[in-house]
Amino acid sequence: MPAAPKQREHSLDVIRAIAIIAVICEHTSSALLTGKAQLLVNTLGTLGVPLFVMLTGYLMLDRSYDSRYLQRFLKHNLLPLVITLEIWNITWFGLSQVIGDSPISFDQVLKVALFMGPTNNGMWFLPMIIGVYLGLPIVSHTIQWLGMHHARTYSLTLLGCAAFFGTIVPTLSELFSFIMPQHIISSQLNMNIFGADVWGNSVWILFLLAGYAVKKGIFSKVNTWAATAVAIVSAVFLVLFHHFALASGLAWDPYYANLFLVITAISSFVVGQRIFTLRFAHARFLVTVTTFISTYSFSVYMLHFWILTVCVACLQSFNMSTGFISFAIIVCICLVGSLAVARILAYLRPLQRWMLLIK
């Protein structure tokens, strides 16, 4: 008797939809808002990428990476990511020549294609996630081995080091940079088993493990209201942290390794996964909309930068205001416009897999 098809977890679609909207809001805010409004939206927008990585941990870490599945993983998961990077690298090069005023150089395109230089743009996400995927089988097997051998003390030691060097030391480093700039500290151990030289460094392994922990019910004893309170309080501290950093003259930086961001992101994921599972499972309209956005979320990420650039150029050409109303309208244009372009591209079946990452 054939196995029943695996039921789709719509709560994850909602979280993925929220994550991509948060990313769009952050980028649009940086272009259009100022002052406290920009600070608030930018800060909350930084939750988007951590949510994506936690979704990867939730969905991918508990798989059995035996020799048979590894072949499928390489062919259907890792290879499409690498080819997608190369396609978008060329696409962004072409778009930059006709949109905006910062054309990407061929030298940069070549370095990105060979993983020998920084992207210096929104494509940084792709090398990071490729690094994460390279490490998935090893991390998965390590978790299973630690469980089989009941290596609790070693597991806690490893996790403690990942937390300390992945988020506590980087947070202190950021704090010292505007409180006591004469004292420079930095993490001397990189706990990211596989990753990329991008924002966050070691912290991505923590987000990956956090997604896995949610799926395995490790946070099940944490009361939902308590998790909500933790998310709110840590978000407030995160906003205050960025406020003091900006007031001290530091430029805006997502600080993905910030302790308050890590706590906010993880607790928000815990709460979201529970609430959306219980409350919205039978809300057909919400399920339809979020599933659609979730399906094309990667495409939206790669396309919204260029739609945003066009929108901002139009505002400047017509001397239109750049307040909150303009911000809200352009966020909607970026989201809907990216979805529309992605849906059109998806009619070409080869692009579904190799450019849009739709299976």
C-alpha positions in Angstrom: 0.0 0.0 0.0 1.5 3.4 -1.0 2.4 5.8 1.8 0.1 8.7 2.3 1.4 12.0 1.0 3.0 14.1 3.6 0.7 16.8 4.8 1.9 20.3 4.2 2.6 22.4 7.3 0.9 25.6 6.5 2.3 27.3 9.6 5.7 27.2 7.9 4.2 28.9 4.8 2.9 31.7 7.0 6.3 32.1 8.7 8.1 32.1 5.3 5.6 34.7 4.0 6.2 36.9 7.0 10.0 36.5 6.6 10.1 37.7 3.0 7.7 40.6 3.8 10.0 41.5 6.7 13.0 41.5 4.3 11.2 43.8 1.8 10.2 46.1 4.6 13.8 46.5 5.8 15.2 47.3 2.4 12.3 49.7 1.6 12.7 51.4 4.9 16.4 52.0 4.3 15.5 53.8 1.1 12.4 55.7 2.2 12.1 56.2 5.9 14.1 58.2 8.4 14.5 58.6 12.1 12.6 56.3 14.6 10.3 54.8 11.9 13.3 53.6 9.9 15.0 52.3 13.0 12.0 50.3 14.1 11.2 48.8 10.6 14.8 48.1 9.8 15.3 46.3 13.2 12.3 44.2 12.9 13.1 43.5 9.2 16.3 41.8 10.2 14.2 38.9 11.6 13.5 37.8 8.0 16.8 36.0 7.1 17.1 34.2 10.5 13.5 32.9 10.1 14.5 31.5 6.6 17.5 29.7 8.1 15.4 28.3 11.0 12.9 26.9 8.4 15.8 25.1 6.8 16.8 23.5 10.1 13.2 22.6 10.8 12.7 20.9 7.4 16.2 19.5 6.6 18.1 18.5 9.7 16.1 15.5 10.7 16.5 13.7 7.4 18.4 10.5 7.0 21.5 11.4 5.0 22.5 7.9 4.0 24.4 7.2 0.8 21.2 6.8 -1.2 19.6 10.0 0.0 22.9 11.9 -0.3 22.8 11.4 -4.1 19.3 12.8 -4.3 20.3 15.7 -1.9 23.2 16.6 -4.1 21.2 16.5 -7.3 17.9 18.0 -6.1 19.0 20.4 -3.4 22.6 21.5 -3.5 23.2 21.5 -7.3 20.2 23.7 -8.0 21.4 26.2 -5.4 24.8 26.5 -7.1 23.3 26.8 -10.6 20.8 29.3 -9.3 23.6 31.5 -7.9 25.3 31.5 -11.3 22.1 32.4 -13.2 21.2 35.2 -10.8 24.8 36.5 -10.8 24.6 37.0 -14.5 21.0 38.3 -14.3 21.9 40.9 -11.7 24.9 41.9 -13.8 22.6 42.6 -16.8 19.9 44.4 -14.7 22.5 46.6 -13.0 23.6 47.9 -16.4 20.1 49.4 -17.1 18.5 49.9 -13.7 19.9 52.2 -11.0 23.2 54.0 -10.9 25.5 51.3 -9.6 26.4 48.9 -12.4 28.0 45.7 -11.2 31.5 45.2 -12.7 32.4 42.1 -14.7 35.3 41.6 -12.2 32.8 41.3 -9.4 30.6 38.9 -11.3 33.6 36.6 -12.0 34.7 36.6 -8.3 31.1 35.8 -7.1 30.8 33.0 -9.7 34.0 31.4 -8.4 33.2 32.1 -4.7 36.3 34.2 -4.5 34.9 37.6 -3.6 32.1 39.3 -1.7 28.8 40.0 -3.6 28.5 43.5 -2.1 24.8 43.3 -2.6 21.7 41.3 -1.7 23.1 38.1 -3.3 25.1 37.5 -0.1 22.3 35.2 1.0 23.1 32.6 -1.7 26.7 31.8 -0.7 25.6 31.7 3.0 22.8 29.2 2.3 25.0 27.1 0.0 27.5 26.9 2.9 24.7 25.8 5.2 23.5 23.2 2.8 27.0 21.8 2.4 27.0 21.2 6.2 23.5 19.8 6.6 24.5 16.1 6.2 27.4 16.4 8.7 25.4 18.4 11.2 22.5 15.9 10.9 24.8 12.9 11.4 26.5 14.6 14.3 23.2 15.2 16.1 22.2 11.6 15.6 25.6 10.3 16.8 25.4 12.5 19.9 21.9 11.2 20.7 22.9 7.6 20.2 25.9 7.9 22.5 24.1 9.9 25.1 26.9 12.5 24.9 25.0 15.1 26.9 28.0 16.8 28.5 29.8 17.2 25.2 26.6 18.3 23.4 26.1 21.1 25.9 29.7 22.1 25.7 29.5 22.3 21.9 26.2 24.2 22.0 27.6 26.6 24.7 30.6 27.4 22.6 28.4 28.0 19.6 26.2 30.4 21.6 29.2 32.1 23.2 31.3 32.6 20.2 28.4 32.9 17.7 26.4 35.6 19.4 27.5 36.7 22.9 31.0 37.7 21.9 29.9 39.4 18.7 27.2 41.3 20.7 29.8 42.5 23.2 32.1 43.5 20.3 29.3 45.6 18.9 28.5 47.1 22.3 32.2 48.0 23.0 32.4 49.6 19.5 30.2 52.5 20.7 30.6 52.5 24.4 34.4 51.8 24.7 35.8 51.9 21.2 39.3 51.8 22.5 38.7 48.2 23.5 38.4 45.8 20.6 37.2 42.2 21.1 36.2 39.6 18.6 35.4 35.8 18.5 38.5 33.7 18.0 36.6 30.5 17.4 34.4 30.2 14.3 31.7 27.6 15.2 30.1 27.6 11.8 31.1 24.2 10.6 30.2 25.1 7.0 29.2 28.6 6.0 30.3 31.7 4.2 32.2 34.9 4.9 29.1 36.9 5.3 27.1 38.8 8.0 26.7 36.7 11.1 29.5 34.2 10.6 29.0 31.5 13.4 25.4 32.5 14.3 23.8 30.6 11.3 24.5 27.2 12.9 22.5 28.4 16.0 19.5 29.4 13.8 19.8 26.1 12.0 19.8 24.1 15.3 17.0 26.3 16.7 14.7 25.3 13.8 15.5 21.6 14.4 14.9 22.0 18.1 11.4 23.5 17.5 10.5 20.5 15.3 11.7 18.0 17.9 9.6 19.7 20.6 12.6 20.8 22.7 10.7 24.1 23.4 7.4 22.3 24.0 7.5 22.9 27.8 7.9 26.7 27.3 4.6 28.4 27.7 3.4 30.3 24.6 2.7 33.5 26.6 6.1 33.3 28.2 7.7 32.8 24.7 5.7 35.8 23.4 6.9 37.9 26.3 10.5 37.0 25.7 10.1 37.9 22.0 8.6 41.3 22.8 11.1 42.2 25.5 14.1 41.1 23.5 12.8 43.0 20.5 12.6 46.1 22.6 16.2 45.6 23.7 17.2 45.0 20.1 15.7 48.3 19.0 17.4 50.2 21.9 20.7 48.5 21.0 20.4 49.8 17.4 19.3 53.2 18.6 22.4 53.7 20.8 24.6 52.4 18.0 23.2 54.9 15.5 23.3 57.7 18.1 27.0 56.9 18.6 27.6 57.5 14.9 27.9 53.9 13.7 26.4 53.1 10.3 23.3 50.8 10.1 24.3 47.1 10.2 21.9 44.1 10.5 24.0 42.6 13.3 22.6 39.1 12.7 24.8 37.7 15.5 23.3 40.2 18.0 22.1 38.3 21.1 18.8 40.2 21.2 18.1 39.4 17.6 18.8 35.7 18.1 16.5 35.5 21.1 13.8 37.5 19.3 14.0 35.4 16.2 14.0 32.0 18.0 11.1 32.9 20.4 9.1 34.4 17.5 9.6 31.2 15.5 8.4 29.1 18.4 5.3 31.3 18.9 4.5 31.6 15.2 4.8 27.9 14.6 2.3 27.2 17.4 -0.2 29.9 16.7 -0.3 29.5 13.0 -0.7 25.7 13.4 -3.6 26.1 15.8 -5.4 29.2 14.6 -5.1 29.3 10.8 -5.0 25.7 9.6 -8.6 26.0 8.4 -8.5 29.6 7.2 -8.6 28.8 3.5 -7.9 32.3 2.1 -4.9 32.8 4.4 -3.6 29.3 3.6 -3.9 30.0 -0.2 -2.2 33.5 0.0 0.6 32.4 2.3 1.2 29.2 0.3 1.5 31.2 -2.9 3.9 33.8 -1.3 5.9 31.0 0.3 6.3 29.1 -3.0 7.8 32.1 -4.7 9.6 33.6 -1.6 13.1 33.0 -3.0 12.1 34.6 -6.3 10.6 37.6 -4.5 13.8 38.0 -2.6 15.9 38.1 -5.8 13.5 40.3 -7.7 12.3 42.9 -5.2 15.6 44.7 -5.1 15.2 45.8 -8.7 11.5 46.7 -8.4 12.4 48.8 -5.3 15.2 50.6 -7.3 12.8 51.5 -10.0 10.1 52.7 -7.5 12.6 54.9 -5.6 13.9 56.4 -8.9 10.3 57.2 -9.9 9.7 58.9 -6.5 12.8 61.0 -7.0 12.0 61.9 -10.6 8.5 63.3 -9.6 9.7 64.8 -6.3 7.2 62.8 -4.4 7.2 62.4 -0.6 9.0 59.5 1.0 6.9 59.1 4.1 5.2 56.1 5.6 2.4 56.1 3.0 4.9 55.9 0.2 6.7 53.2 2.1 3.6 51.0 2.5 2.6 51.4 -1.1 6.1 50.5 -2.4 6.3 47.5 -0.1 3.1 46.3 -1.7 4.3 47.1 -5.2 7.6 45.2 -4.5 5.8 42.1 -3.2 3.0 42.0 -5.8 5.3 42.9 -8.6 7.9 40.3 -7.7 5.2 37.6 -7.4 3.8 38.6 -10.8 7.2 38.4 -12.5 8.1 35.1 -10.7 4.8 33.6 -11.8 5.4 34.5 -15.4 8.9 33.1 -15.3 7.6 29.9 -13.7 5.7 29.1 -17.0 9.2 28.2 -18.4 9.7 24.9 -16.6 13.5 24.8 -16.6 13.5 28.2 -14.8 11.3 26.7 -12.0 14.0 24.5 -10.8 17.2 26.2 -11.9 16.3 29.9 -11.2 13.3 30.1 -9.0 14.0 27.0 -6.9 10.5 25.7 -7.2 10.2 21.9 -7.0 
